[in-house]
Amino acid sequence: MELQYISDNAGNHTAVIIPIAEWNNITAKHEDLKELINEPEKKSIPVKKKPSDFKGTISKEEGEKFHEYLKQARNEWERNF
């Protein structure tokens, strides 16, 4: 099988061209592959997360430590030099 490679400006291979006769042989042998490739792409719409979606992702203790750190960081900004 003679393949052709497409490369980007840095020389990295980004795609492969397969001769159509070889492609037809491959898809004839592997019907599941053909169905998978011909299946229309399912476009997923990103779901915007709400702050409440993150509730419980860190422990209460870690949250309190983080809150205390933020208080200290804000105090640094409020000092007069």
Biopython code that builds the backbone (N, CA, C, O; Angstrom):
import numpy as np
from Bio.PDB.StructureBuilder import StructureBuilder

atoms = [
    (1, "MET", "N", (0.857, -1.168, 0.000)),
    (1, "MET", "CA", (0.000, 0.000, 0.000)),
    (1, "MET", "C", (0.903, 1.231, 0.000)),
    (1, "MET", "O", (1.798, 1.350, 0.837)),
    (2, "GLU", "N", (0.674, 2.117, -0.911)),
    (2, "GLU", "CA", (1.463, 3.338, -0.989)),
    (2, "GLU", "C", (0.667, 4.493, -0.396)),
    (2, "GLU", "O", (-0.338, 4.929, -0.958)),
    (3, "LEU", "N", (1.133, 4.979, 0.746)),
    (3, "LEU", "CA", (0.458, 6.071, 1.438)),
    (3, "LEU", "C", (1.155, 7.382, 1.135)),
    (3, "LEU", "O", (2.356, 7.416, 0.867)),
    (4, "GLN", "N", (0.395, 8.450, 1.182)),
    (4, "GLN", "CA", (0.963, 9.790, 1.070)),
    (4, "GLN", "C", (0.693, 10.518, 2.378)),
    (4, "GLN", "O", (-0.404, 10.443, 2.933)),
    (5, "TYR", "N", (1.694, 11.210, 2.853)),
    (5, "TYR", "CA", (1.569, 11.929, 4.118)),
    (5, "TYR", "C", (1.496, 13.426, 3.859)),
    (5, "TYR", "O", (2.189, 13.961, 2.993)),
    (6, "ILE", "N", (0.651, 14.082, 4.622)),
    (6, "ILE", "CA", (0.564, 15.545, 4.594)),
    (6, "ILE", "C", (1.216, 16.040, 5.881)),
    (6, "ILE", "O", (0.940, 15.534, 6.969)),
    (7, "SER", "N", (2.083, 17.033, 5.738)),
    (7, "SER", "CA", (2.827, 17.540, 6.887)),
    (7, "SER", "C", (2.561, 19.028, 7.081)),
    (7, "SER", "O", (2.203, 19.742, 6.144)),
    (8, "ASP", "N", (2.745, 19.475, 8.321)),
    (8, "ASP", "CA", (2.627, 20.910, 8.598)),
    (8, "ASP", "C", (3.973, 21.583, 8.339)),
    (8, "ASP", "O", (4.919, 20.925, 7.905)),
    (9, "ASN", "N", (4.067, 22.876, 8.600)),
    (9, "ASN", "CA", (5.301, 23.629, 8.340)),
    (9, "ASN", "C", (6.486, 23.128, 9.150)),
    (9, "ASN", "O", (7.635, 23.312, 8.749)),
    (10, "ALA", "N", (6.214, 22.494, 10.294)),
    (10, "ALA", "CA", (7.287, 21.985, 11.142)),
    (10, "ALA", "C", (7.717, 20.578, 10.739)),
    (10, "ALA", "O", (8.629, 20.009, 11.338)),
    (11, "GLY", "N", (7.060, 20.018, 9.722)),
    (11, "GLY", "CA", (7.421, 18.674, 9.271)),
    (11, "GLY", "C", (6.677, 17.561, 9.983)),
    (11, "GLY", "O", (6.962, 16.388, 9.743)),
    (12, "ASN", "N", (5.733, 17.891, 10.850)),
    (12, "ASN", "CA", (4.942, 16.876, 11.561)),
    (12, "ASN", "C", (3.839, 16.357, 10.651)),
    (12, "ASN", "O", (3.138, 17.137, 10.005)),
    (13, "HIS", "N", (3.686, 15.030, 10.602)),
    (13, "HIS", "CA", (2.610, 14.450, 9.803)),
    (13, "HIS", "C", (1.262, 14.825, 10.423)),
    (13, "HIS", "O", (1.059, 14.665, 11.626)),
    (14, "THR", "N", (0.352, 15.321, 9.599)),
    (14, "THR", "CA", (-0.965, 15.720, 10.086)),
    (14, "THR", "C", (-2.093, 14.923, 9.459)),
    (14, "THR", "O", (-3.212, 14.927, 9.971)),
    (15, "ALA", "N", (-1.814, 14.235, 8.351)),
    (15, "ALA", "CA", (-2.847, 13.449, 7.684)),
    (15, "ALA", "C", (-2.195, 12.404, 6.789)),
    (15, "ALA", "O", (-1.005, 12.480, 6.482)),
    (16, "VAL", "N", (-3.001, 11.422, 6.374)),
    (16, "VAL", "CA", (-2.538, 10.363, 5.485)),
    (16, "VAL", "C", (-3.541, 10.220, 4.355)),
    (16, "VAL", "O", (-4.751, 10.258, 4.580)),
    (17, "ILE", "N", (-3.045, 10.058, 3.158)),
    (17, "ILE", "CA", (-3.904, 9.795, 2.011)),
    (17, "ILE", "C", (-3.743, 8.324, 1.641)),
    (17, "ILE", "O", (-2.636, 7.852, 1.383)),
    (18, "ILE", "N", (-4.869, 7.608, 1.620)),
    (18, "ILE", "CA", (-4.884, 6.187, 1.280)),
    (18, "ILE", "C", (-5.472, 6.056, -0.120)),
    (18, "ILE", "O", (-6.511, 6.652, -0.404)),
    (19, "PRO", "N", (-4.826, 5.284, -1.011)),
    (19, "PRO", "CA", (-5.410, 5.085, -2.339)),
    (19, "PRO", "C", (-6.828, 4.510, -2.218)),
    (19, "PRO", "O", (-7.093, 3.669, -1.359)),
    (20, "ILE", "N", (-7.728, 4.969, -3.080)),
    (20, "ILE", "CA", (-9.139, 4.611, -2.970)),
    (20, "ILE", "C", (-9.362, 3.106, -3.057)),
    (20, "ILE", "O", (-10.247, 2.577, -2.384)),
    (21, "ALA", "N", (-8.581, 2.412, -3.870)),
    (21, "ALA", "CA", (-8.736, 0.955, -3.982)),
    (21, "ALA", "C", (-8.445, 0.286, -2.636)),
    (21, "ALA", "O", (-9.159, -0.626, -2.221)),
    (22, "GLU", "N", (-7.396, 0.744, -1.966)),
    (22, "GLU", "CA", (-7.066, 0.203, -0.645)),
    (22, "GLU", "C", (-8.153, 0.551, 0.368)),
    (22, "GLU", "O", (-8.534, -0.272, 1.200)),
    (23, "TRP", "N", (-8.645, 1.790, 0.281)),
    (23, "TRP", "CA", (-9.715, 2.208, 1.191)),
    (23, "TRP", "C", (-10.939, 1.322, 1.025)),
    (23, "TRP", "O", (-11.542, 0.893, 2.009)),
    (24, "ASN", "N", (-11.300, 1.053, -0.211)),
    (24, "ASN", "CA", (-12.459, 0.192, -0.478)),
    (24, "ASN", "C", (-12.249, -1.217, 0.062)),
    (24, "ASN", "O", (-13.188, -1.833, 0.565)),
    (25, "ASN", "N", (-11.018, -1.735, -0.039)),
    (25, "ASN", "CA", (-10.718, -3.066, 0.523)),
    (25, "ASN", "C", (-10.861, -3.055, 2.041)),
    (25, "ASN", "O", (-11.437, -3.975, 2.623)),
    (26, "ILE", "N", (-10.348, -2.036, 2.665)),
    (26, "ILE", "CA", (-10.411, -1.944, 4.132)),
    (26, "ILE", "C", (-11.857, -1.840, 4.607)),
    (26, "ILE", "O", (-12.260, -2.553, 5.525)),
    (27, "THR", "N", (-12.636, -0.959, 3.990)),
    (27, "THR", "CA", (-14.017, -0.783, 4.444)),
    (27, "THR", "C", (-14.894, -1.984, 4.090)),
    (27, "THR", "O", (-15.891, -2.232, 4.768)),
    (28, "ALA", "N", (-14.543, -2.728, 3.047)),
    (28, "ALA", "CA", (-15.293, -3.947, 2.721)),
    (28, "ALA", "C", (-15.059, -5.023, 3.775)),
    (28, "ALA", "O", (-15.969, -5.784, 4.107)),
    (29, "LYS", "N", (-13.845, -5.084, 4.297)),
    (29, "LYS", "CA", (-13.500, -6.091, 5.315)),
    (29, "LYS", "C", (-14.026, -5.708, 6.692)),
    (29, "LYS", "O", (-14.286, -6.576, 7.525)),
    (30, "HIS", "N", (-14.179, -4.438, 6.925)),
    (30, "HIS", "CA", (-14.553, -3.952, 8.261)),
    (30, "HIS", "C", (-15.790, -3.059, 8.158)),
    (30, "HIS", "O", (-15.684, -1.833, 8.162)),
    (31, "GLU", "N", (-16.945, -3.680, 8.068)),
    (31, "GLU", "CA", (-18.204, -2.927, 7.933)),
    (31, "GLU", "C", (-18.439, -1.987, 9.110)),
    (31, "GLU", "O", (-18.972, -0.891, 8.934)),
    (32, "ASP", "N", (-18.044, -2.413, 10.314)),
    (32, "ASP", "CA", (-18.246, -1.560, 11.490)),
    (32, "ASP", "C", (-17.443, -0.266, 11.376)),
    (32, "ASP", "O", (-17.894, 0.789, 11.822)),
    (33, "LEU", "N", (-16.265, -0.345, 10.783)),
    (33, "LEU", "CA", (-15.443, 0.842, 10.580)),
    (33, "LEU", "C", (-16.128, 1.792, 9.602)),
    (33, "LEU", "O", (-16.152, 3.005, 9.811)),
    (34, "LYS", "N", (-16.677, 1.231, 8.545)),
    (34, "LYS", "CA", (-17.346, 2.041, 7.534)),
    (34, "LYS", "C", (-18.542, 2.777, 8.141)),
    (34, "LYS", "O", (-18.757, 3.954, 7.853)),
    (35, "GLU", "N", (-19.310, 2.095, 8.969)),
    (35, "GLU", "CA", (-20.467, 2.726, 9.615)),
    (35, "GLU", "C", (-20.026, 3.836, 10.559)),
    (35, "GLU", "O", (-20.634, 4.904, 10.618)),
    (36, "LEU", "N", (-18.963, 3.559, 11.288)),
    (36, "LEU", "CA", (-18.459, 4.545, 12.246)),
    (36, "LEU", "C", (-17.975, 5.804, 11.533)),
    (36, "LEU", "O", (-18.241, 6.916, 11.990)),
    (37, "ILE", "N", (-17.276, 5.639, 10.431)),
    (37, "ILE", "CA", (-16.737, 6.780, 9.707)),
    (37, "ILE", "C", (-17.839, 7.562, 9.012)),
    (37, "ILE", "O", (-17.790, 8.792, 8.975)),
    (38, "ASN", "N", (-18.818, 6.884, 8.470)),
    (38, "ASN", "CA", (-19.884, 7.555, 7.741)),
    (38, "ASN", "C", (-20.964, 8.136, 8.651)),
    (38, "ASN", "O", (-21.854, 8.846, 8.182)),
    (39, "GLU", "N", (-20.892, 7.843, 9.934)),
    (39, "GLU", "CA", (-21.866, 8.365, 10.891)),
    (39, "GLU", "C", (-21.694, 9.874, 11.014)),
    (39, "GLU", "O", (-20.576, 10.355, 11.197)),
    (40, "PRO", "N", (-22.779, 10.620, 10.917)),
    (40, "PRO", "CA", (-22.629, 12.078, 11.031)),
    (40, "PRO", "C", (-22.079, 12.452, 12.406)),
    (40, "PRO", "O", (-22.410, 11.846, 13.425)),
    (41, "GLU", "N", (-21.241, 13.457, 12.390)),
    (41, "GLU", "CA", (-20.642, 13.902, 13.647)),
    (41, "GLU", "C", (-21.705, 14.500, 14.551)),
    (41, "GLU", "O", (-22.547, 15.288, 14.120)),
    (42, "LYS", "N", (-21.645, 14.110, 15.800)),
    (42, "LYS", "CA", (-22.562, 14.666, 16.783)),
    (42, "LYS", "C", (-21.904, 15.904, 17.361)),
    (42, "LYS", "O", (-20.890, 15.823, 18.054)),
    (43, "LYS", "N", (-22.486, 17.029, 17.069)),
    (43, "LYS", "CA", (-21.918, 18.271, 17.564)),
    (43, "LYS", "C", (-22.437, 18.519, 18.967)),
    (43, "LYS", "O", (-23.639, 18.647, 19.200)),
    (44, "SER", "N", (-21.510, 18.582, 19.876)),
    (44, "SER", "CA", (-21.905, 18.827, 21.256)),
    (44, "SER", "C", (-21.854, 20.326, 21.537)),
    (44, "SER", "O", (-20.908, 21.021, 21.167)),
    (45, "ILE", "N", (-22.872, 20.782, 22.185)),
    (45, "ILE", "CA", (-22.947, 22.184, 22.579)),
    (45, "ILE", "C", (-22.424, 22.266, 24.007)),
    (45, "ILE", "O", (-22.956, 21.613, 24.905)),
    (46, "PRO", "N", (-21.384, 23.066, 24.220)),
    (46, "PRO", "CA", (-20.853, 23.152, 25.577)),
    (46, "PRO", "C", (-21.909, 23.699, 26.536)),
    (46, "PRO", "O", (-22.608, 24.669, 26.241)),
    (47, "VAL", "N", (-21.997, 23.059, 27.666)),
    (47, "VAL", "CA", (-22.969, 23.464, 28.677)),
    (47, "VAL", "C", (-22.275, 24.425, 29.630)),
    (47, "VAL", "O", (-21.219, 24.120, 30.184)),
    (48, "LYS", "N", (-22.881, 25.585, 29.811)),
    (48, "LYS", "CA", (-22.324, 26.545, 30.753)),
    (48, "LYS", "C", (-22.611, 26.068, 32.165)),
    (48, "LYS", "O", (-23.739, 25.718, 32.513)),
    (49, "LYS", "N", (-21.566, 26.065, 32.958)),
    (49, "LYS", "CA", (-21.718, 25.622, 34.341)),
    (49, "LYS", "C", (-22.037, 26.804, 35.238)),
    (49, "LYS", "O", (-21.574, 27.925, 35.025)),
    (50, "LYS", "N", (-22.841, 26.511, 36.245)),
    (50, "LYS", "CA", (-23.176, 27.510, 37.254)),
    (50, "LYS", "C", (-22.242, 27.308, 38.440)),
    (50, "LYS", "O", (-21.736, 26.205, 38.645)),
    (51, "PRO", "N", (-22.012, 28.335, 39.204)),
    (51, "PRO", "CA", (-21.167, 28.163, 40.393)),
    (51, "PRO", "C", (-21.656, 27.043, 41.304)),
    (51, "PRO", "O", (-20.850, 26.355, 41.931)),
    (52, "SER", "N", (-22.962, 26.858, 41.379)),
    (52, "SER", "CA", (-23.498, 25.804, 42.249)),
    (52, "SER", "C", (-23.123, 24.406, 41.761)),
    (52, "SER", "O", (-23.170, 23.455, 42.541)),
    (53, "ASP", "N", (-22.750, 24.261, 40.479)),
    (53, "ASP", "CA", (-22.323, 22.955, 39.970)),
    (53, "ASP", "C", (-21.036, 22.488, 40.617)),
    (53, "ASP", "O", (-20.730, 21.296, 40.607)),
    (54, "PHE", "N", (-20.271, 23.426, 41.186)),
    (54, "PHE", "CA", (-18.990, 23.084, 41.779)),
    (54, "PHE", "C", (-19.075, 22.865, 43.291)),
    (54, "PHE", "O", (-18.063, 22.599, 43.938)),
    (55, "LYS", "N", (-20.267, 22.977, 43.845)),
    (55, "LYS", "CA", (-20.444, 22.799, 45.288)),
    (55, "LYS", "C", (-19.974, 21.407, 45.698)),
    (55, "LYS", "O", (-20.370, 20.399, 45.112)),
    (56, "GLY", "N", (-19.135, 21.379, 46.703)),
    (56, "GLY", "CA", (-18.661, 20.102, 47.226)),
    (56, "GLY", "C", (-17.448, 19.537, 46.515)),
    (56, "GLY", "O", (-17.042, 18.412, 46.804)),
    (57, "THR", "N", (-16.855, 20.287, 45.590)),
    (57, "THR", "CA", (-15.692, 19.751, 44.894)),
    (57, "THR", "C", (-14.428, 19.819, 45.747)),
    (57, "THR", "O", (-13.476, 19.079, 45.498)),
    (58, "ILE", "N", (-14.408, 20.696, 46.747)),
    (58, "ILE", "CA", (-13.316, 20.693, 47.715)),
    (58, "ILE", "C", (-13.934, 20.613, 49.101)),
    (58, "ILE", "O", (-15.106, 20.938, 49.292)),
    (59, "SER", "N", (-13.146, 20.186, 50.049)),
    (59, "SER", "CA", (-13.667, 20.042, 51.408)),
    (59, "SER", "C", (-13.909, 21.413, 52.031)),
    (59, "SER", "O", (-13.377, 22.424, 51.573)),
    (60, "LYS", "N", (-14.716, 21.423, 53.075)),
    (60, "LYS", "CA", (-15.011, 22.659, 53.782)),
    (60, "LYS", "C", (-13.725, 23.260, 54.342)),
    (60, "LYS", "O", (-13.534, 24.476, 54.301)),
    (61, "GLU", "N", (-12.849, 22.411, 54.862)),
    (61, "GLU", "CA", (-11.593, 22.890, 55.438)),
    (61, "GLU", "C", (-10.719, 23.559, 54.378)),
    (61, "GLU", "O", (-10.150, 24.624, 54.619)),
    (62, "GLU", "N", (-10.616, 22.934, 53.208)),
    (62, "GLU", "CA", (-9.832, 23.529, 52.129)),
    (62, "GLU", "C", (-10.456, 24.843, 51.673)),
    (62, "GLU", "O", (-9.741, 25.794, 51.359)),
    (63, "GLY", "N", (-11.761, 24.899, 51.637)),
    (63, "GLY", "CA", (-12.452, 26.134, 51.271)),
    (63, "GLY", "C", (-12.166, 27.249, 52.246)),
    (63, "GLY", "O", (-11.951, 28.393, 51.845)),
    (64, "GLU", "N", (-12.160, 26.921, 53.530)),
    (64, "GLU", "CA", (-11.866, 27.928, 54.551)),
    (64, "GLU", "C", (-10.426, 28.416, 54.442)),
    (64, "GLU", "O", (-10.160, 29.609, 54.589)),
    (65, "LYS", "N", (-9.490, 27.490, 54.182)),
    (65, "LYS", "CA", (-8.085, 27.886, 54.003)),
    (65, "LYS", "C", (-7.950, 28.825, 52.799)),
    (65, "LYS", "O", (-7.237, 29.827, 52.859)),
    (66, "PHE", "N", (-8.623, 28.496, 51.739)),
    (66, "PHE", "CA", (-8.563, 29.314, 50.531)),
    (66, "PHE", "C", (-9.171, 30.696, 50.792)),
    (66, "PHE", "O", (-8.630, 31.714, 50.359)),
    (67, "HIS", "N", (-10.286, 30.717, 51.497)),
    (67, "HIS", "CA", (-10.947, 31.984, 51.828)),
    (67, "HIS", "C", (-10.029, 32.858, 52.681)),
    (67, "HIS", "O", (-9.943, 34.067, 52.466)),
    (68, "GLU", "N", (-9.351, 32.253, 53.638)),
    (68, "GLU", "CA", (-8.425, 32.993, 54.493)),
    (68, "GLU", "C", (-7.260, 33.544, 53.665)),
    (68, "GLU", "O", (-6.838, 34.683, 53.865)),
    (69, "TYR", "N", (-6.752, 32.752, 52.755)),
    (69, "TYR", "CA", (-5.680, 33.201, 51.870)),
    (69, "TYR", "C", (-6.125, 34.414, 51.054)),
    (69, "TYR", "O", (-5.371, 35.375, 50.896)),
    (70, "LEU", "N", (-7.346, 34.363, 50.539)),
    (70, "LEU", "CA", (-7.869, 35.493, 49.759)),
    (70, "LEU", "C", (-7.969, 36.756, 50.604)),
    (70, "LEU", "O", (-7.651, 37.850, 50.138)),
    (71, "LYS", "N", (-8.412, 36.598, 51.846)),
    (71, "LYS", "CA", (-8.493, 37.762, 52.740)),
    (71, "LYS", "C", (-7.113, 38.396, 52.913)),
    (71, "LYS", "O", (-6.967, 39.616, 52.843)),
    (72, "GLN", "N", (-6.107, 37.557, 53.138)),
    (72, "GLN", "CA", (-4.751, 38.070, 53.328)),
    (72, "GLN", "C", (-4.240, 38.734, 52.049)),
    (72, "GLN", "O", (-3.587, 39.776, 52.107)),
    (73, "ALA", "N", (-4.533, 38.139, 50.914)),
    (73, "ALA", "CA", (-4.088, 38.708, 49.643)),
    (73, "ALA", "C", (-4.744, 40.065, 49.402)),
    (73, "ALA", "O", (-4.095, 40.989, 48.911)),
    (74, "ARG", "N", (-6.004, 40.190, 49.739)),
    (74, "ARG", "CA", (-6.689, 41.474, 49.571)),
    (74, "ARG", "C", (-6.089, 42.532, 50.485)),
    (74, "ARG", "O", (-5.952, 43.693, 50.099)),
    (75, "ASN", "N", (-5.730, 42.124, 51.703)),
    (75, "ASN", "CA", (-5.121, 43.082, 52.635)),
    (75, "ASN", "C", (-3.798, 43.600, 52.098)),
    (75, "ASN", "O", (-3.455, 44.758, 52.338)),
    (76, "GLU", "N", (-3.048, 42.779, 51.382)),
    (76, "GLU", "CA", (-1.805, 43.212, 50.796)),
    (76, "GLU", "C", (-2.046, 44.343, 49.798)),
    (76, "GLU", "O", (-1.245, 45.275, 49.719)),
    (77, "TRP", "N", (-3.105, 44.275, 49.058)),
    (77, "TRP", "CA", (-3.414, 45.284, 48.047)),
    (77, "TRP", "C", (-3.893, 46.586, 48.674)),
    (77, "TRP", "O", (-3.698, 47.662, 48.109)),
    (78, "GLU", "N", (-4.517, 46.488, 49.836)),
    (78, "GLU", "CA", (-5.124, 47.653, 50.461)),
    (78, "GLU", "C", (-4.134, 48.468, 51.308)),
    (78, "GLU", "O", (-4.452, 49.578, 51.732)),
    (79, "ARG", "N", (-2.949, 47.924, 51.550)),
    (79, "ARG", "CA", (-1.971, 48.664, 52.361)),
    (79, "ARG", "C", (-1.490, 49.898, 51.619)),
    (79, "ARG", "O", (-1.322, 49.888, 50.400)),
    (80, "ASN", "N", (-1.276, 50.950, 52.373)),
    (80, "ASN", "CA", (-0.711, 52.178, 51.809)),
    (80, "ASN", "C", (0.789, 52.147, 51.974)),
    (80, "ASN", "O", (1.294, 51.846, 53.055)),
    (81, "PHE", "N", (1.499, 52.455, 50.918)),
    (81, "PHE", "CA", (2.960, 52.453, 51.002)),
    (81, "PHE", "C", (3.479, 53.842, 51.113)),
    (81, "PHE", "O", (4.691, 54.044, 51.194)),
]
sb = StructureBuilder()
sb.init_structure("model")
sb.init_model(0)
sb.init_chain("A")
sb.init_seg("    ")
for serial, (resi, resn, name, xyz) in enumerate(atoms, 1):
    if name == "N":
        sb.init_residue(resn, " ", resi, " ")
    sb.init_atom(name, np.array(xyz, "f"), 0.0, 1.0, " ", f" {name:<3s}", serial, name[0])
structure = sb.get_structure()
